[in-house]
């Protein structure tokens, strides 16, 4: 069983991806990165400032999980293209993330949405040049953390959770037909996970491209001792929110928690690739903040509308993506 991992600063954040027990290829990707300001001095007459690159303090943290789909190789390619494109855009447009003026939040959120739309266009372009990759797509869930604010931008059915005070809340929406049926009252919530429509996504990066990409964005006000968990469906299909909260409450080490969650998913069947990122965001210098909220509710998270979600029916399947058994 092959996996890959990347550790981030003293186990405060950790990510791992695992092929699972049934798939031949791992189509998941993840990224953990710090953003910092830098200056490259090519020449100077100032003795105090020699030539070289100088880095400022860390300005934020980016977490990404992408779950590819579309055949043996195409799904892996789609998630890789999306992640690499975002990395390139972040490096070349990193000033977007150094916002501090709340009056400019609308522009910042639009920039986040544009990141996903550009990656969506890039995948569609690659698919047009290779018939074997036609219809390839990927979910993408990205969290940008700049204490005490977190923005989550999302398309597909990978998830971002916030764990606070022993409770786990799913921040993102699953962009599946089954979830739309539940929200429309046409399916009972308890039937969603086992429904054949839970595997059919109407909103992904790439895919058949008939629909405009919906880039879902949430803003969250973080508190000390919060945990943030991003994962692909290879994990959460086996876990209720209460179980996830129990795992997170019992294990504070991000590295060990990632491994425990992956082990749990594999023991429960491991039918898909499994990817997890666990983060314990903290303010600078770990200073303590007043915690005025003891329970999870909707007050700390705002969904920032993009456009009204189109209503779909089970007959409207020309532009949705069904996961393939790679």
C-alpha positions in Angstrom: 0.0 0.0 0.0 1.5 3.2 -1.2 0.9 6.6 0.5 2.5 10.0 0.5 2.8 12.6 3.2 3.9 16.1 4.0 4.4 17.5 7.4 3.8 21.1 8.3 5.5 22.8 11.3 5.6 20.7 14.5 2.5 18.5 13.7 0.3 21.6 13.8 -0.9 20.7 10.3 -0.4 17.4 8.6 -1.7 15.7 5.4 -1.7 12.2 4.1 -3.2 10.4 1.0 -3.6 6.7 0.7 -4.6 4.5 -2.3 -7.1 2.5 -0.2 -7.8 -1.2 -0.5 -9.6 -1.5 -3.8 -8.3 1.0 -6.3 -5.3 0.5 -8.7 -4.5 4.3 -8.9 -4.6 7.1 -6.4 -6.4 10.0 -8.1 -6.4 12.2 -5.0 -4.0 15.1 -4.5 -3.4 17.4 -1.5 -1.3 20.5 -0.7 -0.3 22.3 2.5 1.6 25.6 2.1 2.6 28.7 3.9 2.3 32.1 2.2 4.9 34.8 3.1 6.0 38.1 1.6 9.5 38.1 0.1 11.8 40.6 -1.6 14.7 39.7 -3.9 17.5 42.3 -3.7 19.6 42.1 -6.8 22.0 44.9 -5.9 22.3 47.6 -3.2 24.7 50.2 -1.9 23.4 49.8 1.6 25.8 47.7 3.7 22.9 46.6 5.9 21.0 45.1 2.9 23.1 42.7 0.9 21.9 41.0 -2.2 19.7 38.1 -1.7 16.1 37.1 -0.9 14.5 38.3 2.3 11.3 36.8 3.7 8.7 38.5 5.9 6.5 36.8 8.4 4.1 34.0 7.4 0.9 35.7 6.1 -1.4 32.7 5.8 -1.8 29.0 5.2 -3.4 27.2 2.2 -4.8 23.7 2.4 -6.1 21.9 -0.7 -7.7 18.5 -1.3 -8.7 17.4 -4.8 -10.3 14.1 -5.8 -10.0 13.2 -9.5 -12.4 11.2 -11.6 -12.8 10.1 -15.2 -11.0 6.8 -15.9 -7.8 5.1 -15.0 -5.4 8.0 -15.8 -7.7 10.9 -16.5 -8.9 11.4 -12.9 -5.3 11.5 -11.6 -4.4 14.0 -14.4 -7.4 16.3 -13.6 -6.7 16.5 -9.9 -3.0 17.1 -10.6 -3.7 19.8 -13.2 -6.0 21.6 -10.8 -3.5 21.5 -7.9 -0.6 22.6 -10.0 -2.6 25.4 -11.6 -3.6 26.7 -8.2 0.0 26.6 -7.0 1.1 28.6 -10.0 -1.6 31.2 -9.6 -0.9 31.5 -5.9 2.8 32.0 -6.5 2.2 34.6 -9.2 -0.7 36.4 -7.6 0.1 35.9 -3.9 -0.7 39.6 -3.2 -4.4 38.6 -3.3 -3.9 36.8 0.0 -2.3 39.7 1.9 -5.6 41.4 2.4 -6.4 43.1 5.7 -9.1 45.6 4.7 -12.5 44.1 5.2 -13.9 46.7 2.8 -12.1 44.8 0.0 -13.5 41.4 1.0 -15.7 41.2 -2.1 -12.7 41.6 -4.4 -10.8 39.0 -2.4 -13.7 36.5 -2.6 -14.1 37.1 -6.3 -10.4 36.3 -6.7 -10.9 33.0 -4.9 -13.7 32.1 -7.2 -11.6 33.0 -10.2 -8.9 30.7 -9.0 -11.3 27.8 -9.3 -12.8 28.9 -12.6 -9.4 29.3 -14.2 -8.4 25.8 -13.0 -11.7 24.5 -14.4 -10.9 26.1 -17.8 -7.4 24.6 -17.7 -8.8 21.1 -17.2 -11.3 21.5 -20.0 -8.6 22.7 -22.3 -6.4 19.7 -21.6 -9.3 17.4 -22.1 -10.1 18.9 -25.5 -6.6 18.0 -26.7 -6.8 14.3 -25.7 -9.8 12.1 -26.4 -8.8 9.7 -23.7 -9.3 12.5 -21.1 -12.7 13.7 -22.3 -14.9 14.4 -19.4 -12.2 14.2 -16.8 -12.9 16.2 -13.7 -12.0 16.8 -10.1 -13.4 18.0 -6.9 -11.5 20.8 -5.2 -11.7 22.1 -1.6 -9.3 24.8 -0.5 -9.0 26.5 2.8 -7.1 29.8 3.2 -6.3 30.6 6.9 -5.2 34.0 8.0 -5.9 34.1 11.7 -8.6 34.5 12.9 -10.3 34.2 9.5 -10.6 31.2 7.3 -12.1 31.2 3.7 -13.1 27.9 2.2 -13.6 27.7 -1.6 -15.2 24.6 -2.9 -16.6 22.6 -5.8 -17.5 18.9 -5.8 -18.0 16.6 -2.8 -14.7 16.6 -0.9 -15.3 18.3 2.4 -14.1 20.8 4.9 -15.1 20.3 8.6 -14.6 22.6 11.6 -14.2 20.8 14.9 -15.0 23.0 17.9 -15.7 22.1 21.6 -16.1 18.4 20.8 -18.5 18.9 17.8 -17.8 18.6 14.1 -19.6 20.7 11.5 -19.4 20.2 7.8 -18.8 23.6 6.2 -19.0 22.7 2.6 -22.0 21.3 0.6 -21.8 18.1 -1.4 -22.5 19.0 -5.0 -24.3 15.7 -5.7 -27.7 14.9 -7.1 -28.5 13.1 -3.8 -27.8 16.2 -1.7 -30.0 18.3 -4.0 -32.8 15.8 -3.7 -32.5 15.9 0.1 -32.6 19.7 0.1 -35.6 19.7 -2.2 -37.5 17.3 0.0 -37.4 14.5 -2.5 -35.2 12.2 -0.4 -34.9 11.5 3.3 -31.5 12.5 4.7 -30.9 9.0 6.1 -31.2 7.6 2.5 -28.7 10.0 1.0 -25.5 8.0 1.7 -26.8 4.8 0.1 -28.5 6.4 -2.8 -27.1 5.8 -6.3 -27.3 9.6 -6.8 -24.8 10.2 -4.1 -22.1 9.2 -6.5 -23.2 11.6 -9.2 -21.7 15.1 -9.1 -23.3 18.1 -10.9 -20.5 20.6 -10.1 -16.8 19.7 -10.6 -13.7 21.3 -12.1 -13.6 19.9 -15.7 -16.2 17.3 -16.4 -18.3 17.8 -19.5 -18.2 21.5 -19.1 -21.8 22.3 -20.1 -22.5 24.2 -16.9 -20.7 27.2 -15.5 -18.7 26.2 -12.5 -20.3 27.1 -9.1 -17.5 28.2 -6.7 -18.9 27.9 -3.2 -17.2 30.2 -0.7 -17.5 30.3 3.1 -16.0 32.6 5.6 -15.3 31.3 9.2 -14.3 33.2 12.3 -11.8 30.8 14.0 -11.3 30.4 17.7 -8.4 29.0 19.7 -8.5 25.2 19.9 -10.5 24.8 16.7 -9.4 22.0 14.3 -9.9 22.1 10.6 -10.2 18.9 8.6 -10.3 18.5 4.8 -10.9 15.1 3.3 -12.0 13.2 0.2 -15.1 11.0 0.2 -12.9 8.0 0.7 -12.9 9.0 4.4 -16.2 10.5 5.2 -18.3 7.8 3.6 -17.4 5.7 6.7 -17.7 8.5 9.3 -20.6 10.3 10.9 -19.9 13.8 12.2 -20.0 12.6 15.8 -17.4 10.0 15.1 -15.1 12.5 13.4 -15.4 14.8 16.4 -14.6 11.9 18.8 -11.4 11.1 16.8 -10.3 14.7 16.8 -11.1 15.2 20.5 -9.1 12.1 21.5 -6.0 12.8 19.4 -4.5 16.3 19.3 -1.5 15.3 17.2 -2.3 16.1 13.6 0.0 13.4 12.2 -1.4 10.6 14.3 -5.0 11.7 13.7 -4.5 11.6 9.9 -3.1 8.1 10.2 -5.9 6.9 12.6 -8.6 8.3 10.2 -7.0 6.6 7.2 -6.7 3.3 9.1 -10.3 3.5 10.1 -11.4 4.0 6.5 -9.3 1.1 5.3 -10.6 -1.1 8.0 -14.2 -0.1 7.1 -13.6 -1.2 3.5 -11.2 1.3 1.9 -13.2 1.3 -1.3 -11.8 4.6 -2.6 -8.6 6.7 -2.3 -8.4 8.4 1.1 -7.0 11.8 1.7 -7.0 13.8 4.9 -5.5 17.1 6.1 -5.7 18.1 9.8 -4.9 21.6 10.9 -4.8 23.2 14.3 -4.8 27.0 13.5 -3.4 29.2 16.2 -2.9 33.0 16.5 0.6 34.4 16.4 2.7 33.5 19.4 -0.1 31.2 20.5 -1.7 34.1 22.5 -5.0 33.2 24.1 -8.2 34.7 22.8 -11.5 35.0 24.7 -13.8 32.2 23.6 -17.3 33.5 23.8 -18.9 30.5 22.0 -19.3 27.1 23.7 -21.3 25.4 21.0 -21.2 25.1 17.3 -23.9 27.1 15.5 -24.3 29.0 12.3 -23.1 32.3 13.7 -19.4 31.7 13.0 -19.7 30.7 9.3 -21.0 32.8 6.5 -21.8 31.4 3.1 -21.0 34.0 0.5 -23.4 33.5 -2.5 -22.1 33.0 -5.9 -25.2 32.5 -7.9 -28.5 30.6 -7.3 -27.9 26.8 -7.5 -29.7 25.4 -10.5 -32.3 22.8 -9.7 -31.6 19.5 -11.2 -33.7 16.4 -11.7 -32.7 12.8 -12.0 -33.4 13.1 -15.8 -31.0 16.0 -16.2 -27.8 14.0 -16.4 -26.2 15.3 -19.6 -23.8 17.5 -17.7 -23.0 15.7 -14.5 -20.0 13.5 -13.7 -20.3 10.0 -12.3 -17.4 8.7 -10.5 -15.6 5.9 -12.3 -14.2 2.8 -10.7 -10.5 3.4 -11.6 
